[in-house]
Amino acid sequence: MRKNESIKRLIILCLSFLGIILSTGIYAYTWIVQYHQRCVFNVKLYFWGHILMVFIYFVLLFFFNTTYGGLKIGFLKPMDVFFSQGFSLLCVNVITYLQISLMEVKLVWTKGIIWMTVAQIVVAGIWTFFCNQVYRKAFPPRDLLLIHGERSIEDITRKFATRPDKYNIVKCMDVAEGLDAVKKEIVDSKMAVVLWDIPTTDRNALFKFCYSQSIRVYMMPKITDVLLKGSDQLHLFDTPILLSREISLKIEQRIVKRTIDIVCSLILLIISAPIQLVTAIIIKAYDKGPVLYKQIRCTTGGKEFEILKFRSMRVDAEKDGVARLASKNDSRITPIGKFIRKVRIDELPQLFNILKGDMSFIGPRPERPQIIAQYMEEMPEFALRMKVKAGLAGYAQVYGKYNTTPYDKLKLDLFYIENYTLWLDIKLMLLTLKILFKPESTEGVDSNQTTAMK
């Protein structure tokens, strides 16, 4: 059974890999026929030179597809896979255009690159559809047994229902029925198991039972699990030891992170200056109100600072002084505000916050003191996300949504804090570029959304 599944997965992987080869082949034709023959390079390339150019393109495309999820056929929704592949192609083709221009020592004509990109995106769309059909035939929806506790299962069943092509919850069982009854159902049903918010003692017992029976388990981690995942493994004696440090980022990591923040914020401030100037003029002309919106937010250790944003709401949006998160179809947002929020222009002034040192490019999004106080009444652990500097974008923004529950956002942010590396920061920066084009990442919270409890 497992051998057959491994063979099927290998076939899907090969198909995904073949998609990159097809796009690389289109580039090879464009490079050799349209650019190499028309451009006058200082060094004329021959066979191995062409091989090197094609190989560099292949490596870049593989890197961006791996980063953005363009190879995750079956794991992501088909449109997400196609979007990831298309965005990867755009990134690589921009880099390639600049590479060819450097070789020519001037900006080369763009028609070839544009038509190449269009052809590649069309091929990627057809190939993604074909691979998804193969995947669905090879891997029908997996039947699941959901084991839950007292907490409502509506949220988790709704999330699994968004992927009917991949998951099918056949039965739900309350752990209160007894571990023996649950174990018997697990063995008899032969289904994969979802462990959803059950007492830790029962969860551990069921997890070890499933592991011993070679049964697949989907488990939603608690905060302690997230913290343990970032621990260091020590070999001091003949007993395994996990070390959880009191300081989240080491001194050398903080120095490198701050250097990147300063350099990148200066570069982006220069590039975005015309956009910020035009935005400021339009906002001022619309209702004569202030251009910038200043708001108190919290960063490392709960330290307060004034965050800067282009104003997207009416001047009297919070005239009663009560802090509220933006909601879907929020009437307080101006027509100009809707546009600048959609394309994220409203966030550009925060580059000054980053340059000043209040924020970083990557880190948990800073919240208002009032909102933090509300969350901490039900989730005291919410303060843990302030162990590092707040960020313009974060793990929760990349892998969650604007309307992801606060408890899930907290766990995502703790994943980042406990598993920090420089490469993770770079990866999140690249992924942030992708989510800028996804409309659901700018949605407001539902009016009836409540904080998810532990």
N, C-alpha and C positions, 0 to 999 in steps of 0.2 A: 504493500500500500504506500509506504513512505518512499520506496524506490520509484514507483510510478509517478508520484507527486513531484519528486526531485527532477525526474526526466522532463515532465511538463513545464516546470519552472525554468529549466535550462533552455527549453525551446523558446519560451517567451522572452528570456533574456537575450537569446541569439537574435530573435526578431527585432527587439529594441535596438540592439547593436547594429543590425543590418540597416535600420533607418538612418543612423548616423553615417554609415558608409554611403548610402544613397545621396544624402545631402553633401557629403564630401566629394562625391563624384561630380555633382553639378558644379561645385566650386572649382574642381580640377579643370573641367571643360572651360569655364568662364576665365580662369586664370591663364591657361595656355593659349586659348583661341582668341580671346578678346583683349586681355591686358598685356600679356607678355609679348605678343606680336605687334601691338600698337604703341607700347610705351618704349621710351629710349632710356634704358638703365645704364648706369656706369659699368656694371658687371653683367655680362650676358650669362644667363643660366642655361645649363644643359640638363641631361637626364636626371642626375642626382640632385641638382638644384631644384628641379620641379618636384621631385620626390620629397625633399625637405620642406618646401612650401606647403604641399598637400598634407604632409605629416603634422606640421605645426597647426594647420587648420583643424585637422582631425582631433588633435589633443585639446585644443581650445573648445571645440564643440562638445567633446566628451566631458570636459570639466564643467562647462556651464549647464549641460543637461543633467549631470549628476547633482550639481548644486541646486538647480531649480526643480528637480523631480521629473524631468522629461523622459526618464527611463522607467518610471514607476507605472508601467502598464498593469492595470488591474488593482493596484493599491490606491491610486488616485482616480477621481472621476475622469472619463474620457476628455471632457472639455478642459479640465485642469492640466492633463498631460499635454494636450495640444497647445494650450496657452503657454505652458512651460517650454515646450520645444520651439514655439514661435518666438518667444522672448529670448531664448538662448541663441537662436539664429540671428536675431537683430543685434544682440550684444557682440557676437563673434564677427558678424559682417562689418560692423562699425570699426572694430579693432583691425580687421583685415584691410578695410579701405584705407585706414591711416597707415598701416604697414606698407601697402603698395605705394601710397603717396610719398612716404619717406624714401622709398627706393627710387622714386622718380624725382624726388626733391621738389615736388609741387603737388597741389591737389589734382588728382586725376579725374577723368570724367566719371560721373556717377551712374550713368544709364546701365552699364553692365552689372554693377552691384545691385541696383534696384531690381532689375529683371531676374537676376540670380536669386534674390531674396524671395520674390514672389513665387518663382518656380519651386524653391525649397519649401516654402510654407504650404503650397498646394500639395506637394508630395508628402510632407509631414502629416497633413490632415488626412489624406487617403490612407497613409500607412498606419496612423494611429487608430483609425476606424477599423482597419483590417486586423491589427494586432488585438484590439479590444474584443472583436468578434471571436477570434481564436481563443483568447483567454476565457471568455464566458462559456465557450463550449468545453474547454479543458477543465475549468474550475467553476462548477455551478455554485450558487449561493450556499454558504456553509451554515448548517443548522446549529443553533445555539441553545444552550440551557442557561437561563439567567437565574442566578441564585442571589437573593437580596435580603435585606434586613427590614427595619421599620421605616426607613426613609422611602418616600414615593419613588416609583420606578419610571414615572412619566418622562423625566428628562432624558434618562439613558436610553429608553426604548425609542424615543423620538429621534435621538442621534443615530442609532443603528438603522432606523427606518429610512434615513436619507441615503443609505447604501443598499437598496434591495437587491442589487446585482451581486453583492458580495456577502451579505449577512442575512440570516433569517432566524429571528427569535421564535422558536417553536413552543417553548414552555418556560414559565416563570415559577420559581419555587422559593418559598420563604424559609430561611434557615431555622426559623422557630419550629419547623416540623421535626427537627432533630437531625443530628449529623449522620446517624445510621441510615435514616430514610433518604437523606440527600445523597449520600455515597452510593446507595443502591440505585437511585435514579441515574446517577452519573454513569455507573457501569452498564446498566440496562439500556440506556438511551444511546450510548456510544457517540454522543454529541460533544462538540467543544463547549467549554464552560466559561461563563462570564461571572466573575465575583464582584458584586456591586454593593459597596458600603455595608459590609457586615462586620460584627465585632472581630477585633484582631485575633483573638484566640481561635474562633471558628474559622476565620479566613486562613490562618496559618495551617491549621489542621487539614482543611480542604485542599489548600495549595499543594502541600506535601503528598496528599493522597493522589491528586491528579498527576503529579510529577512521577510518582511511583508506578502509575498505570499508563504512562506515556499519553496522557490526554492533554490536548491543547487548552490553555487557560488565557483568558483576557481579564486582566485585573486593573481596576482603577486605583492608583496609588494614593495613600494618605500622605500628609505632609512629612511625617517621619520617614517614610519610604524614599521620598524625594531627597531629603537631607542625607540619608545613608548612601544613596547612589553616588553622591559627590565625595564620599569619604576616601581617604588614602588607605591602601592595604599595607600593613606593616608585618615584617617577619623578624620580630625580636626574639621570640622563643619558639617552641613547637606548638603554640596556640595562635591561630589567626587573630589579628587585631585590626579593627577599623578605627582610623583617626579622623575625627571631625574637627576642623580647625576653628578657632574663635575669630580669625581674620579671614575674610572671604578671598581677597585678592592680595597676592604677594607684592612687595615693594617694587620689584622689577616689572611686574605686570602693570601696576598703576602708572609707572613712569612711561612705559611704551604706550599705554592707552591714552595718557594725557598728551603725549607728543603727537599721536595720530589725530586727536581731537583738535589741537591747535592748527596743525598743517591743513587738514581737510576743511575746517571751518573757514579759514582765511581764503582758501581757493574757491569754495562755494559762495562765499560772500561776494567775491569779485565777479564770479560768473552770473550770480543771480541778481546783481545790483539793478540792471534794467527792469527785470520782472518786478522786483520789489518797489521800484519807483513808480511804475505804471499802476500797480495794485494800490499803492498809497493814494495816488491821484484819484482813481475811480472811487475808492471808498469815501474819500473826503467829499467828492462831488455828489455822491448819492444822497446823503442826508446831513452833510455838514458836521457830522459827529467826529469823535477822535478816530484816528487811523489805527492806532495800536490798542490792544486790549491787554492790560496788565492784571495778573492774578497771582495770589499767593499760593505757592505749591511747596511740597516738601521733598527734600533730597536726602543725602546720607545722614543717618542718625536722626532723622526728623527735622533737620535744619531747614528753615523757611527761606524762600527766595521769590522774587517776582519774575514769573515767566512772561515772555513777550509773544504775542500772536497778533496777526492782522485781525481786526474786529470783523466777525462774521454774523453777529446778532445785533438786534436793535439796541440802542443806547440804554433803554430801560428794561432790558431782558431780565435782570434780577433786582428790580426796584424794591422788593420786599426783603432783600438781604439774605434769602435762603439759597444755599448752594444746590444746584440741580444738574444732573448729567443731561446732555442733549439726548432727545428721544427721536424716534422715527417721525418724519414729517413735522418736526418741531416748528411751530408758528413763529418762534422768536428769531429764527434764522432769516436774514435778508436774502433777496434774489442774488445779490453779489456774493453774499456769504455762502450760499449753496454751491456756487461754482468754485470759489477758492477752497472750500472744504473738500470738494470732490477731487480736485487736482492737487490738494495738499499745499497750496500756496500759502495758506494761513499759518503754516508752521515755520515758514522761512525765517522770521525774526528770531526764532530760537537759536539760530546760528550764533547770535551775539551772546546768548546764555551759555552756549558751549565754549565760545572763545573766552568768556569771563571765568569759566570754571564751575558754574552752577550745575551744569549738566554735562553729560557725555553723549556721543553719537548713539551708542548702544547701552541700554540699561532699562530697568523697570520704568514705565511711564510715571512721572511725578503726579501725585494726587493732591487735592486740596485738603487742608487740615480738617475741615468739617466732614468731608467724605471719609477720610481715614478714621476719624472718631466713630462714625456710624458703623463702618466695617468692623472695627476692633471690638465693638460691643458684642458681636457675634463670632468674630474671628480674631482673637488676640494675636494669632500668628501673623496677621497682616503686617505687623511692624517688621518682620524678618526681611521683607523685600527692600527695606531701607538700609541694609547692611552695605550696599554699594551705591554709587552715585546714580541719580536718575538719568534717564536717557531720552533722546529724541524718538528712538524706536527701540523695541525690545523683543524678547523671545515671545511674549504673550501677544504682541501685535503681529508677528510673523506667522505663528502657528495657531493663533486664536482669531477672534473677531472683535469688533468694537463692543458687541453685545454678549461676549462670553461672560459667564458668571464670575463675580469677583473671586470666588474660591478657586475656580479653575485657572483664572489669571494668576493668582498667587502661586499655585503649583508650577505653572509654566515659568514664572519669573524665578522661582527657587531652583528650577532645573538649570537656568542660565547661571545663577550665582554659584551654585555648587559644582558646576562643570565648566567653569570659565577657562577659556584658552584664547590666545590671540587669533587663532584660526576661526574660532567660533564667532568672534566679533566681525571678522572679515566676511564670513559666510552670511551672517545676519544682515550686514550692510548690503550684500548682493541680493539677498532675498527681499529686503525692504524695497529695492527698486522694482521688484516684480509685483508686490502687493499694492504699490501705488496705482497700478492699472486695474485692480480688482475692486469693484464698487462695494462689495459687502464689507470691506475693511473700513469704510467710512460711515457705516450705518450707525444710527443711534440705538440706545437700549429700548426694548419693548416697555411700554408703559406699565405692564403688569409683571415685569421681571423682578424677582426677588433674589436676595443673596442666598446662594447655595450653602447649606450648612455642612459641617464635617460629618 
